[in-house]
């Protein structure tokens, strides 16, 4: 997947892959409409393409049927925004898979997930070549109620028609995830949503007793860093206030407004005002 904003593209790309890898059956049912039975086996397919080891598709699953039907090959691409060569790359991916998976034994299904919407239609035509693939705009095409009933719940945060209890239900699904690693993937994905929703998810996570897991996420580490820096700054402010108060008291005695004056002078120009006090400036000048 390519994008003009590499950081954003990488975040969506890696988190979507991790989410689908953790829940392939849910992904195939909810994103592809696949009808799976218990006897079907779902395995990771290779993403490295023949003859082009530096080019990989985003995610591939193979669904093998016990009843002898051809194996279904589900190819996923995750794309934040349109790029000029994207549809040609989809043709390339299809051709590589067609060479690898013979027609008699396999059926190829291609899906592109657009986390922010605005994707291509899923139909490519050029000269006499044509390719149809399924283009899924996450904010518009996925039912939030269905998503919220399963482990893909964070995707509902981008829905154009979210339910009123959206954030609480997303957090409930995060809490219900088994492993901490899985919870972290869902938390990180939730933090990519724009606007106030990320802050709401963060608040509900903290109130729901998830702070210990949240601290292990990128957002949690960022919050910890900010709190640490804020604590250091508050410590420096307190030290400046104490030294100013000591200097004022030593020079002018117990003033009625000692604390207020010390706080104001230390916040304006701590070192300069200390120098003025030592030089014997009058209280009138200090207070002016």
Phi, psi and omega in degrees: 000135178240158183195153179288342176247093188301322182297312180299315182298316182296319181298308179299316184301305183295320182288321176297317178300313182297321181294315181290324178295325180285333185222064185297320182293317177298319180297315182294321180289312188278328183264331185246349184070022181291140176256105184253147174244166186302326183283347178289134175256135180246120181232154175294132174264159178293145178256345178284132187263148182303137174068358180224075186289347176267003178236131182228146170282164186287310183203139178224135173239144174249126176252112182258128185260135181288343184272006176093358177295157178302147178293134176269126178255115180254116181253126179247137167237143178244121189227121182286319178210166182294142171232159189298325186257011189299314184291327175296324177294324177297321176297317179299314179300316180299316182297319179296318179290324179296326177288326183279319184249107186292149186302321186293334187247352187218150172237129185259130177235124181250134180227135174244124177259124178254098185303327182255006181080189177073026184277173174293164185289338184097012179230123181239132178227132173205129184052240178254007179267147177212149179215132174245128176225165183269119179257119185247109174274107188305316182293334187252326192264343183260138181280117183298327180297319179292317179299319184289348177271002183216185185287353176271016186308321181304334179296336180293343179296339180264002184296142176285341181228069184282151174288161183295333181260029184307305187298315181299320181289325175298315180296322177300319179292323177297316180296327183284344179298143186289294187274151178299322181301321179291320177299321180295319177301314182292324177294312181299319179296318180298327182287349179278350181290144184275166175077207186277350184298319180299318179295322178294317177299316179301314181297314181292323176300316181294319180287344183264011178079023181259013184300326182295324176282319181302324181298337180273352181275166177301317179296318179298318178294325177293318178298317178298319179296316179296318179296321178297313179296320179296320178295319178297317180295318178297323177296319178294320178297318180295320180295319178297318179299314182296318180292324177293318180298319179296317180295317179297315183294322180293325183272320190242357179085193182280094180279149179296326181253032187305310183294315180297317181293319180296319181295318181292315183291324181289328180280335182280300182203084189302304184294319180296318181289326174300317180297321179294320179296314180298325179285352175090026179299151183284158177298325179300316180292321180297320184279348184281000000 
